[in-house]
Amino acid sequence: MGTRINPHWLKRVGDLIAGKHPIDETRECAPATRWLVAQMSRQNIPFKIITVGAGVERVTTLADVCPFCKQKLP
């Protein structure tokens, strides 16, 4: 039996993608991360994946902002 992704999360994040809103999601669920990356890739939305540690990844469309201190990168 596979891991099920929360349908409320799928709808919320799907709406963000459809509306071209910024995305900054920290996920420890690999299927959810794969779904998010696949959806953004299909829509040609640029993103970064930041490995936080212990199997946790952060997926963000905010490529010009430091994921830790939130300061704009040069």
CORJO-V307580 format. One record per helix or strand of 3 or more residues. SS is the DSSP state (H for helix, E for strand). FROM is the first residue (numbers start at 1). LEN is the number of residues. Records with the same first field share a line. If there is no record, write none. Layout:
SS = FROM-LEN  FROM-LEN
//
This chain:
H = 7-12  30-13
E = 24-4  48-6  56-5
//
